[in-house]
């Protein structure tokens, strides 16, 4: 009886050891994977320009300030026509009228009324907007007082067709990630297995020329980038 019990315990120990070994082997096999990243980049042209032209007019009376503001608006419209920009793309926005007498702490330089107004130009003709922005000093020469208190000092260029290029860029990034994983498998003298996990990543729209003080919105040519993270099993 004692011998039988000992034999049963021995067999149980052998079976347990075998199961544990198989479990560990399966665990190690399941843990054999590689994580790689694939990058896809594309240079794109902005398809929309927003150009806020904010001008200032002052006067000792409200009528005087209003007359100067009207003159500035007409000068800006004439400038846009000269630059072959459709004036229908220009919309008057954000009118602010300040009576400096109501604020004794505000310096008025002798002017009692200050009018600030923004004329927003919205156009998909990127080249014309770029050319016009280079000639904006002509407005100053004509007597228009421009202000940069609202928004950027020039046009903001936007790219709105991201959805059109997403599928191709994701495919490029995924292919690059798989090639990197395959190269790793070759270097490790193993075989690349099935896909374990994938993360598409986030699309970024970046300035083509990245430098301090240069924002993406200031550049009509941009770089779109996506980084995918992919895990593959190794056989």
C-alpha positions as semicolon CSV with decimal commas, in nm:
position;residue;x (nm);y (nm);z (nm)
1;X;0,000;0,000;0,000
2;X;0,281;0,232;0,087
3;X;0,454;0,149;-0,239
4;X;0,131;0,215;-0,433
5;X;0,087;0,556;-0,267
6;X;0,444;0,650;-0,345
7;X;0,397;0,544;-0,707
8;X;0,080;0,752;-0,740
9;X;0,255;1,059;-0,596
10;X;0,546;1,012;-0,834
11;X;0,314;0,986;-1,136
12;X;0,123;1,296;-1,020
13;X;0,448;1,487;-0,982
14;X;0,555;1,389;-1,334
15;X;0,219;1,491;-1,482
16;X;0,220;1,823;-1,292
17;X;0,573;1,896;-1,405
18;X;0,473;1,821;-1,764
19;X;0,171;2,051;-1,747
20;X;0,371;2,329;-1,590
21;X;0,641;2,293;-1,855
22;X;0,382;2,303;-2,133
23;X;0,222;2,607;-1,977
24;X;0,551;2,790;-1,957
25;X;0,631;2,698;-2,316
26;X;0,298;2,836;-2,427
27;X;0,357;3,151;-2,224
28;X;0,695;3,209;-2,381
29;X;0,554;3,147;-2,726
30;X;0,271;3,390;-2,660
31;X;0,519;3,653;-2,541
32;X;0,729;3,629;-2,856
33;X;0,625;3,938;-3,048
34;X;0,782;4,250;-3,187
35;X;0,651;4,607;-3,171
36;X;0,734;4,829;-3,466
37;X;0,634;5,173;-3,593
38;X;0,558;5,276;-3,947
39;X;0,571;5,637;-4,064
40;X;0,404;5,794;-4,365
41;X;0,451;6,158;-4,466
42;X;0,306;6,363;-4,746
43;X;0,355;6,721;-4,859
44;X;0,027;6,899;-4,924
45;X;-0,093;7,239;-5,040
46;X;-0,337;7,438;-4,827
47;X;-0,684;7,466;-4,980
48;X;-0,823;7,759;-4,779
49;X;-0,682;8,095;-4,674
50;X;-0,827;8,315;-4,399
51;X;-0,687;8,667;-4,394
52;X;-0,816;8,904;-4,125
53;X;-0,741;9,264;-4,220
54;X;-0,804;9,471;-3,908
55;X;-0,789;9,845;-3,952
56;X;-0,815;10,141;-3,717
57;X;-0,972;10,483;-3,768
58;X;-0,968;10,773;-3,521
59;X;-1,128;11,114;-3,499
60;X;-1,226;11,397;-3,269
61;X;-1,589;11,317;-3,347
62;X;-1,771;10,996;-3,422
63;X;-1,857;11,116;-3,773
64;X;-1,491;11,190;-3,843
65;X;-1,386;10,843;-3,724
66;X;-1,664;10,681;-3,926
67;X;-1,559;10,866;-4,240
68;X;-1,199;10,750;-4,198
69;X;-1,319;10,393;-4,141
70;X;-1,528;10,407;-4,458
71;X;-1,230;10,537;-4,652
72;X;-1,013;10,253;-4,519
73;X;-1,273;9,992;-4,616
74;X;-1,290;10,130;-4,970
75;X;-0,911;10,133;-4,993
76;X;-0,894;9,769;-4,884
77;X;-1,161;9,667;-5,134
78;X;-0,977;9,850;-5,410
79;X;-0,655;9,675;-5,308
80;X;-0,825;9,334;-5,324
81;X;-0,962;9,410;-5,671
82;X;-0,616;9,518;-5,783
83;X;-0,483;9,184;-5,658
84;X;-0,756;9,001;-5,856
85;X;-0,919;8,874;-5,538
86;X;-1,296;8,840;-5,551
87;X;-1,438;9,101;-5,315
88;X;-1,734;8,872;-5,247
89;X;-1,482;8,669;-5,044
90;X;-1,440;8,964;-4,806
91;X;-1,675;9,001;-4,511
92;X;-1,687;9,280;-4,255
93;X;-1,662;9,153;-3,899
94;X;-1,603;9,269;-3,543
95;X;-1,674;9,639;-3,526
96;X;-1,549;9,806;-3,207
97;X;-1,612;10,173;-3,129
98;X;-1,435;10,332;-2,834
99;X;-1,514;10,669;-2,681
100;X;-1,191;10,757;-2,500
101;X;-1,373;11,012;-2,286
102;X;-1,549;10,724;-2,110
103;X;-1,213;10,594;-1,986
104;X;-0,998;10,862;-1,825
105;X;-0,706;10,618;-1,791
106;X;-0,684;10,543;-2,166
107;X;-0,443;10,746;-2,373
108;X;-0,618;10,886;-2,676
109;X;-0,343;11,106;-2,825
110;X;-0,598;11,381;-2,872
111;X;-0,846;11,153;-3,054
112;X;-1,182;11,108;-2,886
113;X;-1,319;10,820;-3,093
114;X;-1,144;10,501;-3,211
115;X;-1,301;10,255;-3,452
116;X;-1,155;9,908;-3,500
117;X;-1,298;9,684;-3,767
118;X;-1,197;9,357;-3,928
119;X;-1,244;9,266;-4,290
120;X;-1,209;8,887;-4,320
121;X;-1,096;8,755;-4,657
122;X;-1,182;8,389;-4,713
123;X;-1,050;8,238;-5,033
124;X;-0,940;7,908;-5,186
125;X;-0,711;8,090;-5,429
126;X;-0,399;8,036;-5,222
127;X;-0,153;8,181;-5,472
128;X;-0,337;8,511;-5,505
129;X;-0,365;8,550;-5,129
130;X;0,008;8,483;-5,092
131;X;0,090;8,746;-5,353
132;X;-0,147;8,999;-5,199
133;X;0,002;8,945;-4,854
134;X;0,343;9,033;-4,995
135;X;0,203;9,366;-5,119
136;X;0,010;9,466;-4,809
137;X;0,240;9,764;-4,756
138;X;0,048;9,931;-5,038
139;X;-0,245;9,962;-4,801
140;X;-0,030;10,146;-4,550
141;X;0,093;10,375;-4,828
142;X;-0,269;10,459;-4,909
143;X;-0,331;10,568;-4,549
144;X;-0,488;10,255;-4,403
145;X;-0,380;10,192;-4,043
146;X;-0,357;9,816;-3,996
147;X;-0,360;9,651;-3,656
148;X;-0,236;9,304;-3,555
149;X;-0,423;9,298;-3,224
150;X;-0,669;9,044;-3,363
151;X;-0,541;8,717;-3,500
152;X;-0,216;8,664;-3,689
153;X;-0,040;8,940;-3,877
154;X;-0,104;8,768;-4,209
155;X;-0,313;8,496;-4,372
156;X;-0,377;8,163;-4,204
157;X;-0,357;7,869;-4,443
158;X;-0,568;7,560;-4,377
159;X;-0,572;7,210;-4,522
160;X;-0,919;7,054;-4,514
161;X;-0,880;6,748;-4,739
162;X;-0,722;6,520;-4,480
163;X;-0,992;6,253;-4,521
164;X;-0,904;6,223;-4,890
165;X;-0,550;6,106;-4,819
166;X;-0,602;5,913;-4,495
167;X;-0,657;5,564;-4,647
168;X;-0,344;5,576;-4,864
169;X;-0,128;5,713;-4,585
170;X;-0,248;5,450;-4,337
171;X;-0,167;5,181;-4,594
172;X;0,181;5,328;-4,645
173;X;0,251;5,347;-4,273
174;X;0,124;4,993;-4,215
175;X;0,338;4,857;-4,498
176;X;0,642;5,034;-4,357
177;X;0,574;4,886;-4,014
178;X;0,542;4,533;-4,156
179;X;0,867;4,570;-4,347
180;X;1,042;4,680;-4,027
181;X;0,897;4,379;-3,843
182;X;1,003;4,144;-4,122
183;X;1,356;4,283;-4,111
184;X;1,366;4,230;-3,736
185;X;1,252;3,870;-3,780
186;X;1,523;3,807;-4,040
187;X;1,788;3,956;-3,814
188;X;1,663;3,742;-3,522
189;X;1,658;3,433;-3,746
190;X;1,292;3,368;-3,682
191;X;0,969;3,397;-3,878
192;X;0,714;3,674;-3,869
193;X;0,376;3,556;-3,745
194;X;0,026;3,699;-3,746
195;X;-0,075;4,045;-3,641
196;X;-0,111;4,078;-3,265
197;X;-0,224;4,436;-3,223
198;X;-0,235;4,758;-3,425
199;X;-0,274;5,125;-3,341
200;X;-0,341;5,364;-3,629
201;X;-0,194;5,665;-3,453
202;X;-0,286;6,031;-3,486
203;X;-0,256;6,236;-3,803
204;X;-0,053;6,554;-3,765
205;X;-0,049;6,856;-3,993
206;X;0,289;7,022;-3,951
207;X;0,471;7,318;-4,099
208;X;0,685;7,204;-4,390
209;X;0,970;7,425;-4,272
210;X;0,982;7,380;-3,898
211;X;1,170;7,660;-3,729
212;X;1,133;7,862;-3,407
213;X;0,856;8,118;-3,437
214;X;0,708;7,963;-3,753
215;X;0,361;7,815;-3,712
216;X;0,190;7,560;-3,933
217;X;-0,089;7,806;-4,016
218;X;0,154;8,054;-4,167
219;X;0,277;7,811;-4,431
220;X;0,066;7,722;-4,736
221;X;0,279;7,410;-4,793
222;X;0,241;7,161;-4,510
223;X;0,357;6,814;-4,409
224;X;0,099;6,555;-4,309
225;X;0,237;6,273;-4,093
226;X;0,094;5,960;-3,936
227;X;0,275;5,704;-3,721
228;X;0,122;5,357;-3,679
229;X;0,227;5,117;-3,402
230;X;0,194;4,749;-3,490
231;X;0,274;4,426;-3,302
232;X;0,346;4,095;-3,478
233;X;0,394;3,751;-3,330
234;X;0,726;3,581;-3,388
235;X;0,710;3,210;-3,469
